[in-house]
């Protein structure tokens, strides 16, 4: 496995290379397991059916509990993996193994009950003398430890799969039950060695020892917790930094390279720089969750105007400054107005772009949506445009009038051209809004 | 240009028109505050001597502490202030220079100059007392004009800033009339609307048949209202847009 060094800080083994078989490591299976996932993991590792491995374990269990010891050892030492063999294995051919991931833990409960029943049968077989009085406490301890370990596994799996992150009572209960079982078992052993009369004092002594240990270890534990949370914070920061770096690398450096390459084409350079600037601004200043998907159809006037301006700017390499006041959802008429505005921007960029930036102003005020597109180019006389040239007449004026709006073209005080588009918003939405407004005024 | 000439004829004694109406050379002392040395150098090169005006850069600073020290020591007429500065940003400089801004004898005026045209940055420094806001894409000539306008006590609005203000007051259209003082007058709104559409002050005056001085006083009034009143409305507006 010379390719793809393992990523630090992840639980995952290196992704298997399709060409050369990776070193196969043994993992316990996190999905579809009954108890600890040992049998399933072994089966996956050895390429055997799971039931065979389980039968072998049960058979060994009959042989003086050797199976149980083996199983416990595997559980203890072998790390948990998602697919049983390795984490993040390709899903192909793993259908059967993966099928059970979301199944409730009924099978596991059943397995635990079966295990306890088997254990009690074995225990009753060995119920011979006083020496075996230790057996029950030992079993209790074993069960408690198993429960706690099982819980740890669950937590870990939940962490990977991002499921069950919510804090429930059940995990705590399970952990507590495990601890209680272990405590009972230990107490049982102590009681057997001493006598029931001393139970009170034994418990007291145990409690004292526990408190003492807590006092001694407490500061270290707190320290460790603090270190951990601090480290987590650092990791989050590092992640954020990495994200910024990735973005800057992806877009900014890429654009800079393009600019260097086309350094003798000022138009292209300006176009690239403007596009990059806009993107970076959007990334830096836009609120979360807005305008992230560039390709989506705009839903509101503000989005539509900005999108049109950005596209015209990219296409014609003329800077377009957009100011939008207010916002409202697009309807049919407004969509037509946006198309007319876009046409006006294209004209302004094409014929008036030499005079500097094209200025676009859009305002939603009450029921009226107003858009003005202004350039500082040489300007032109609409009446002087030959009648076969339909651009302005049809795309802008005609389109606006067909949809019940107005379009005005005129020369600005110092040359240049201004196109002013006005459109009323549709009644359906408007009636509601004006009604609301009236209510607000009355109350 | 004819109306502009008329304007000069009307008020030559004020000498307030940015080019210096009397024709004599005017000098404005300026301090540059920006944490990028390259940018300071660039601005210095851009805003040198023009025909009738002169911008003299008397000091430079790269962070908040330095800025306050330099401004106190040199007492310039105009400070070109970057919004994002180490040590608390332009707003902090404004806060610590409040007494110098309020000085009736030789007031120090601030013109914010930033790459950011995000609403929270713009509104923040205007609230802090800056007399104008321009972005770094501005041309040298326009910047010199802006500097002189600010030095004369007028306000400088970029179309973008005018848009923000309109937007802020647009949501307060309907509500109570008793806050009339807080709202923009119809005229102020018209002026802002034209500025937002990219008209220069001169062109705005021409469109509305008023003098450039009137336009400037309208704009100053808007700025005053923006700073001192309607704070709650603006805060609500900004909060609604998750800006603050």
Interface residues (C-beta under 8 A of the other chain):
Chain A: X281 X285 X287 X321 X323 X324 X325 X326 X357 X359 X361 X363 X365 X366 X372 X374 X412 X413 X414 X437 X440 X441
Chain B: X116 X117 X118 X159 X160 X162 X163 X166 X167 X170 X173 X174 X193 X196 X197 X198 X199 X203 X206 X207 X241 X242
